[in-house]
Amino acid sequence: MRAVKSQDTRPEMAVRRAVRALGVHYRLHRKDLPGKPDLAFIGRRKAVFVHGCFWHGHDCARGSRVPKTNRDYWLGKVSRNRARDEKTRAAYKEMGWEILTIWECETRSPDLKDRLAAFLDIVRA
């Protein structure tokens, strides 16, 4: 478990490259915001979370997989992560912020830049 990182993961770096290509500046892992978003756009009042499919229980093939050993622990762990994500989402809604959740499997999609541009209200030529 020591090798599992929470920051600077490959999916997060892919999203950061896409945002940088759009020419938008962001802040990383702001501790003063709920859930420490991966990317925070303070002036725009928007935040981006990059979730690992396994860790946050996505409905893709990787996220719906449950390890065979210690099954009860992993089911509880993922459900606690999902509950924490919902609390974080509610906190941002209460603050008047918009959030975008990008799943690990979506970072390989060719329309990632378009999705980020639409979320950040950037007109692309």
N, CA and C atoms as a LAMMPS dump frame, in Angstrom:
ITEM: TIMESTEP
0
ITEM: NUMBER OF ATOMS
375
ITEM: BOX BOUNDS ff ff ff
-5.0000000000000000e+02 5.0000000000000000e+02
-5.0000000000000000e+02 5.0000000000000000e+02
-5.0000000000000000e+02 5.0000000000000000e+02
ITEM: ATOMS id mol type element x y z
1 1 1 N 0.817 -1.199 0
2 1 2 C 0 0 0
3 1 3 C 0.862 1.266 0
4 2 1 N 2.102 1.138 0.34
5 2 2 C 2.977 2.304 0.384
6 2 3 C 3.144 2.938 -0.995
7 3 1 N 3.049 2.131 -2.032
8 3 2 C 3.257 2.626 -3.39
9 3 3 C 2.058 3.408 -3.929
10 4 1 N 0.917 3.338 -3.26
11 4 2 C -0.269 4.041 -3.727
12 4 3 C -0.158 5.506 -3.325
13 5 1 N -0.152 6.379 -4.351
14 5 2 C 0.011 7.809 -4.1
15 5 3 C -1.346 8.503 -4.111
16 6 1 N -1.414 9.63 -3.441
17 6 2 C -2.644 10.418 -3.481
18 6 3 C -2.467 11.675 -4.321
19 7 1 N -1.24 12.046 -4.608
20 7 2 C -0.964 13.23 -5.412
21 7 3 C -0.011 12.862 -6.534
22 8 1 N -0.083 13.647 -7.614
23 8 2 C 0.792 13.468 -8.769
24 8 3 C 0.676 12.072 -9.384
25 9 1 N -0.526 11.544 -9.417
26 9 2 C -0.754 10.249 -10.05
27 9 3 C -0.787 10.426 -11.563
28 10 1 N -0.669 9.359 -12.281
29 10 2 C -0.664 9.427 -13.748
30 10 3 C -1.965 10.043 -14.287
31 11 1 N -3.16 9.641 -13.799
32 11 2 C -4.383 10.289 -14.288
33 11 3 C -4.434 11.774 -13.951
34 12 1 N -3.984 12.137 -12.763
35 12 2 C -3.981 13.547 -12.382
36 12 3 C -3.036 14.354 -13.272
37 13 1 N -1.892 13.798 -13.571
38 13 2 C -0.934 14.494 -14.43
39 13 3 C -1.5 14.676 -15.842
40 14 1 N -2.27 13.704 -16.336
41 14 2 C -2.895 13.826 -17.654
42 14 3 C -3.891 14.984 -17.662
43 15 1 N -4.663 15.117 -16.597
44 15 2 C -5.633 16.211 -16.508
45 15 3 C -4.89 17.547 -16.405
46 16 1 N -3.832 17.589 -15.623
47 16 2 C -3.064 18.824 -15.488
48 16 3 C -2.454 19.256 -16.822
49 17 1 N -1.963 18.296 -17.608
50 17 2 C -1.416 18.632 -18.933
51 17 3 C -2.502 19.201 -19.828
52 18 1 N -3.697 18.609 -19.775
53 18 2 C -4.803 19.082 -20.606
54 18 3 C -5.217 20.501 -20.213
55 19 1 N -5.281 20.775 -18.921
56 19 2 C -5.665 22.116 -18.464
57 19 3 C -4.588 23.132 -18.831
58 20 1 N -3.343 22.75 -18.683
59 20 2 C -2.244 23.65 -19.032
60 20 3 C -2.273 23.966 -20.53
61 21 1 N -2.617 22.987 -21.349
62 21 2 C -2.715 23.211 -22.791
63 21 3 C -3.833 24.196 -23.123
64 22 1 N -4.84 24.273 -22.263
65 22 2 C -5.922 25.245 -22.461
66 22 3 C -5.501 26.653 -22.04
67 23 1 N -4.367 26.76 -21.355
68 23 2 C -3.861 28.071 -20.942
69 23 3 C -4.505 28.597 -19.672
70 24 1 N -4.999 27.703 -18.837
71 24 2 C -5.676 28.116 -17.608
72 24 3 C -4.763 27.823 -16.42
73 25 1 N -4.71 28.756 -15.489
74 25 2 C -3.899 28.562 -14.291
75 25 3 C -4.759 27.973 -13.183
76 26 1 N -4.143 27.163 -12.359
77 26 2 C -4.865 26.464 -11.306
78 26 3 C -3.986 26.34 -10.077
79 27 1 N -4.6 25.954 -8.98
80 27 2 C -3.891 25.667 -7.732
81 27 3 C -4.067 24.186 -7.432
82 28 1 N -3.045 23.614 -6.845
83 28 2 C -3.06 22.184 -6.547
84 28 3 C -3.392 21.928 -5.083
85 29 1 N -4.265 20.959 -4.842
86 29 2 C -4.491 20.382 -3.517
87 29 3 C -4.662 21.428 -2.418
88 30 1 N -5.57 22.371 -2.619
89 30 2 C -5.796 23.436 -1.638
90 30 3 C -6.347 22.848 -0.349
91 31 1 N -5.601 23.009 0.717
92 31 2 C -6.005 22.45 2.003
93 31 3 C -7.162 23.215 2.636
94 32 1 N -7.395 24.453 2.192
95 32 2 C -8.483 25.241 2.761
96 32 3 C -9.832 24.944 2.093
97 33 1 N -9.853 24.058 1.103
98 33 2 C -11.094 23.674 0.441
99 33 3 C -11.471 22.243 0.844
100 34 1 N -12.757 21.952 0.903
101 34 2 C -13.179 20.607 1.304
102 34 3 C -12.632 19.533 0.362
103 35 1 N -12.097 18.49 0.913
104 35 2 C -11.62 17.365 0.123
105 35 3 C -10.311 17.593 -0.61
106 36 1 N -9.681 18.725 -0.426
107 36 2 C -8.432 19.071 -1.107
108 36 3 C -8.488 18.704 -2.596
109 37 1 N -9.184 19.507 -3.398
110 37 2 C -9.354 19.153 -4.813
111 37 3 C -8.008 19.059 -5.533
112 38 1 N -7.96 18.21 -6.548
113 38 2 C -6.734 18.049 -7.311
114 38 3 C -6.376 19.338 -8.042
115 39 1 N -7.367 19.998 -8.596
116 39 2 C -7.167 21.296 -9.25
117 39 3 C -8.236 22.25 -8.747
118 40 1 N -7.819 23.44 -8.358
119 40 2 C -8.771 24.448 -7.894
120 40 3 C -8.591 25.715 -8.728
121 41 1 N -9.693 26.217 -9.235
122 41 2 C -9.706 27.453 -10.007
123 41 3 C -10.423 28.479 -9.141
124 42 1 N -9.669 29.172 -8.328
125 42 2 C -10.218 30.014 -7.27
126 42 3 C -11.105 31.129 -7.837
127 43 1 N -10.62 31.858 -8.82
128 43 2 C -11.388 32.967 -9.389
129 43 3 C -12.671 32.522 -10.061
130 44 1 N -12.65 31.342 -10.604
131 44 2 C -13.829 30.809 -11.291
132 44 3 C -14.764 30.07 -10.342
133 45 1 N -14.308 29.819 -9.122
134 45 2 C -15.05 29.063 -8.119
135 45 3 C -15.421 27.68 -8.649
136 46 1 N -14.406 26.999 -9.164
137 46 2 C -14.578 25.66 -9.713
138 46 3 C -13.442 24.779 -9.223
139 47 1 N -13.727 23.493 -9.098
140 47 2 C -12.721 22.531 -8.643
141 47 3 C -12.853 21.245 -9.449
142 48 1 N -11.716 20.592 -9.652
143 48 2 C -11.685 19.328 -10.379
144 48 3 C -11.102 18.259 -9.461
145 49 1 N -11.811 17.147 -9.376
146 49 2 C -11.328 15.989 -8.644
147 49 3 C -11.034 14.886 -9.659
148 50 1 N -9.869 14.27 -9.549
149 50 2 C -9.512 13.138 -10.393
150 50 3 C -9.568 11.908 -9.496
151 51 1 N -10.56 11.059 -9.738
152 51 2 C -10.788 9.894 -8.888
153 51 3 C -10.264 8.627 -9.544
154 52 1 N -9.618 7.802 -8.736
155 52 2 C -9.243 6.471 -9.191
156 52 3 C -10.475 5.588 -9.208
157 53 1 N -10.653 4.838 -10.281
158 53 2 C -11.868 4.031 -10.439
159 53 3 C -12.022 3.003 -9.317
160 54 1 N -10.95 2.328 -8.958
161 54 2 C -11.037 1.31 -7.906
162 54 3 C -11.333 1.938 -6.554
163 55 1 N -10.62 2.997 -6.208
164 55 2 C -10.697 3.577 -4.871
165 55 3 C -12.019 4.279 -4.588
166 56 1 N -12.677 4.775 -5.638
167 56 2 C -13.915 5.524 -5.435
168 56 3 C -15.138 4.802 -5.994
169 57 1 N -14.969 3.547 -6.424
170 57 2 C -16.103 2.719 -6.812
171 57 3 C -16.815 3.147 -8.072
172 58 1 N -16.065 3.422 -9.132
173 58 2 C -16.681 3.781 -10.405
174 58 3 C -17.376 2.552 -10.982
175 59 1 N -18.296 2.759 -11.924
176 59 2 C -19.044 1.639 -12.479
177 59 3 C -18.375 1.022 -13.709
178 60 1 N -17.122 1.358 -13.974
179 60 2 C -16.391 0.74 -15.078
180 60 3 C -15.833 -0.615 -14.619
181 61 1 N -15.152 -1.313 -15.513
182 61 2 C -14.638 -2.649 -15.192
183 61 3 C -13.65 -2.609 -14.034
184 62 1 N -12.778 -1.627 -14.021
185 62 2 C -11.774 -1.542 -12.965
186 62 3 C -12.409 -1.151 -11.623
187 63 1 N -13.384 -0.284 -11.66
188 63 2 C -14.007 0.192 -10.431
189 63 3 C -14.955 -0.803 -9.795
190 64 1 N -15.58 -1.637 -10.608
191 64 2 C -16.534 -2.589 -10.046
192 64 3 C -15.858 -3.871 -9.567
193 65 1 N -14.561 -3.982 -9.776
194 65 2 C -13.806 -5.155 -9.333
195 65 3 C -13.613 -5.1 -7.815
196 66 1 N -13.849 -6.214 -7.151
197 66 2 C -13.641 -6.302 -5.709
198 66 3 C -12.612 -7.4 -5.448
199 67 1 N -11.562 -7.109 -4.696
200 67 2 C -10.565 -8.141 -4.415
201 67 3 C -11.189 -9.355 -3.712
202 68 1 N -10.626 -10.505 -3.999
203 68 2 C -11.164 -11.735 -3.408
204 68 3 C -10.753 -11.893 -1.949
205 69 1 N -9.579 -11.4 -1.599
206 69 2 C -9.143 -11.504 -0.208
207 69 3 C -9.579 -10.262 0.551
208 70 1 N -10.016 -10.459 1.751
209 70 2 C -10.444 -9.38 2.635
210 70 3 C -11.569 -8.555 2.008
211 71 1 N -12.492 -9.236 1.406
212 71 2 C -13.586 -8.62 0.645
213 71 3 C -14.389 -7.617 1.473
214 72 1 N -14.72 -7.971 2.703
215 72 2 C -15.533 -7.079 3.541
216 72 3 C -14.818 -5.761 3.81
217 73 1 N -13.517 -5.831 4.034
218 73 2 C -12.744 -4.599 4.264
219 73 3 C -12.829 -3.685 3.05
220 74 1 N -12.609 -4.248 1.852
221 74 2 C -12.584 -3.417 0.653
222 74 3 C -13.952 -2.846 0.317
223 75 1 N -14.994 -3.616 0.523
224 75 2 C -16.343 -3.093 0.277
225 75 3 C -16.64 -1.93 1.22
226 76 1 N -16.264 -2.069 2.478
227 76 2 C -16.461 -0.984 3.441
228 76 3 C -15.621 0.233 3.098
229 77 1 N -14.375 -0.001 2.7
230 77 2 C -13.459 1.092 2.365
231 77 3 C -14.003 1.921 1.198
232 78 1 N -14.416 1.244 0.143
233 78 2 C -14.928 1.956 -1.029
234 78 3 C -16.23 2.675 -0.694
235 79 1 N -17.096 2.062 0.103
236 79 2 C -18.353 2.738 0.456
237 79 3 C -18.09 3.964 1.33
238 80 1 N -17.099 3.89 2.22
239 80 2 C -16.735 5.073 3.014
240 80 3 C -16.174 6.179 2.116
241 81 1 N -15.372 5.811 1.13
242 81 2 C -14.837 6.804 0.192
243 81 3 C -15.965 7.477 -0.584
244 82 1 N -16.944 6.688 -1.019
245 82 2 C -18.072 7.259 -1.768
246 82 3 C -18.906 8.193 -0.888
247 83 1 N -19.094 7.816 0.371
248 83 2 C -19.843 8.676 1.299
249 83 3 C -19.093 9.974 1.537
250 84 1 N -17.772 9.888 1.687
251 84 2 C -16.962 11.094 1.873
252 84 3 C -17.025 11.99 0.627
253 85 1 N -17.027 11.375 -0.549
254 85 2 C -17.144 12.147 -1.79
255 85 3 C -18.475 12.892 -1.855
256 86 1 N -19.539 12.258 -1.417
257 86 2 C -20.855 12.917 -1.416
258 86 3 C -20.889 14.092 -0.439
259 87 1 N -20.27 13.924 0.735
260 87 2 C -20.198 15.031 1.693
261 87 3 C -19.419 16.198 1.105
262 88 1 N -18.334 15.89 0.42
263 88 2 C -17.517 16.931 -0.203
264 88 3 C -18.31 17.646 -1.287
265 89 1 N -19.021 16.874 -2.099
266 89 2 C -19.84 17.461 -3.17
267 89 3 C -20.906 18.395 -2.577
268 90 1 N -21.522 17.993 -1.483
269 90 2 C -22.544 18.824 -0.835
270 90 3 C -21.921 20.104 -0.264
271 91 1 N -20.704 20.01 0.268
272 91 2 C -20.035 21.194 0.82
273 91 3 C -19.751 22.211 -0.279
274 92 1 N -19.344 21.751 -1.442
275 92 2 C -19.085 22.669 -2.555
276 92 3 C -20.377 23.298 -3.062
277 93 1 N -21.435 22.528 -3.097
278 93 2 C -22.718 23.071 -3.534
279 93 3 C -23.172 24.17 -2.58
280 94 1 N -22.969 23.928 -1.286
281 94 2 C -23.338 24.92 -0.278
282 94 3 C -22.507 26.199 -0.416
283 95 1 N -21.24 26.053 -0.815
284 95 2 C -20.355 27.208 -0.993
285 95 3 C -20.609 27.931 -2.31
286 96 1 N -21.397 27.329 -3.204
287 96 2 C -21.672 27.95 -4.49
288 96 3 C -20.615 27.645 -5.544
289 97 1 N -19.845 26.605 -5.338
290 97 2 C -18.81 26.204 -6.281
291 97 3 C -19.345 25.116 -7.195
292 98 1 N -18.724 24.994 -8.369
293 98 2 C -19.004 23.889 -9.269
294 98 3 C -17.837 22.92 -9.188
295 99 1 N -18.144 21.63 -9.242
296 99 2 C -17.059 20.653 -9.263
297 99 3 C -17.242 19.707 -10.441
298 100 1 N -16.123 19.214 -10.905
299 100 2 C -16.094 18.236 -11.979
300 100 3 C -15.294 17.044 -11.482
301 101 1 N -15.865 15.865 -11.599
302 101 2 C -15.16 14.643 -11.232
303 101 3 C -14.743 13.943 -12.508
304 102 1 N -13.457 13.713 -12.638
305 102 2 C -12.922 12.984 -13.782
306 102 3 C -12.413 11.65 -13.264
307 103 1 N -12.911 10.59 -13.854
308 103 2 C -12.516 9.248 -13.439
309 103 3 C -11.246 8.844 -14.168
310 104 1 N -10.508 7.973 -13.526
311 104 2 C -9.234 7.483 -14.067
312 104 3 C -9.406 6.947 -15.491
313 105 1 N -10.478 6.205 -15.747
314 105 2 C -10.694 5.625 -17.077
315 105 3 C -11 6.7 -18.122
316 106 1 N -11.483 7.864 -17.699
317 106 2 C -11.821 8.939 -18.633
318 106 3 C -10.608 9.768 -19.036
319 107 1 N -9.508 9.62 -18.327
320 107 2 C -8.332 10.433 -18.656
321 107 3 C -7.695 10.003 -19.967
322 108 1 N -8.01 8.814 -20.442
323 108 2 C -7.469 8.337 -21.716
324 108 3 C -8.366 8.71 -22.892
325 109 1 N -9.466 9.376 -22.611
326 109 2 C -10.423 9.749 -23.639
327 109 3 C -9.892 10.92 -24.472
328 110 1 N -10.105 10.873 -25.796
329 110 2 C -9.623 11.983 -26.626
330 110 3 C -10.391 13.29 -26.415
331 111 1 N -11.579 13.226 -25.824
332 111 2 C -12.357 14.451 -25.621
333 111 3 C -12.176 15.048 -24.221
334 112 1 N -11.103 14.686 -23.54
335 112 2 C -10.839 15.209 -22.198
336 112 3 C -10.682 16.728 -22.223
337 113 1 N -9.914 17.238 -23.196
338 113 2 C -9.706 18.693 -23.29
339 113 3 C -11.016 19.425 -23.537
340 114 1 N -11.852 18.866 -24.406
341 114 2 C -13.148 19.499 -24.696
342 114 3 C -14.029 19.539 -23.458
343 115 1 N -14.023 18.471 -22.71
344 115 2 C -14.819 18.414 -21.483
345 115 3 C -14.337 19.443 -20.462
346 116 1 N -13.017 19.55 -20.311
347 116 2 C -12.454 20.535 -19.383
348 116 3 C -12.736 21.954 -19.861
349 117 1 N -12.614 22.188 -21.159
350 117 2 C -12.889 23.517 -21.711
351 117 3 C -14.335 23.916 -21.469
352 118 1 N -15.254 22.977 -21.648
353 118 2 C -16.667 23.272 -21.414
354 118 3 C -16.915 23.574 -19.939
355 119 1 N -16.284 22.818 -19.057
356 119 2 C -16.462 23.044 -17.629
357 119 3 C -15.906 24.392 -17.211
358 120 1 N -14.777 24.785 -17.785
359 120 2 C -14.127 26.048 -17.421
360 120 3 C -14.628 27.234 -18.243
361 121 1 N -15.624 27.002 -19.081
362 121 2 C -16.214 28.055 -19.923
363 121 3 C -15.172 28.701 -20.822
364 122 1 N -14.378 27.871 -21.484
365 122 2 C -13.352 28.362 -22.397
366 122 3 C -13.838 28.095 -23.815
367 123 1 N -13.799 29.125 -24.641
368 123 2 C -14.176 28.985 -26.039
369 123 3 C -12.932 28.584 -26.805
370 124 1 N -13.01 27.423 -27.451
371 124 2 C -11.867 26.935 -28.225
372 124 3 C -12.132 27.157 -29.7
373 125 1 N -11.087 27.513 -30.421
374 125 2 C -11.23 27.751 -31.853
375 125 3 C -11.144 26.469 -32.634
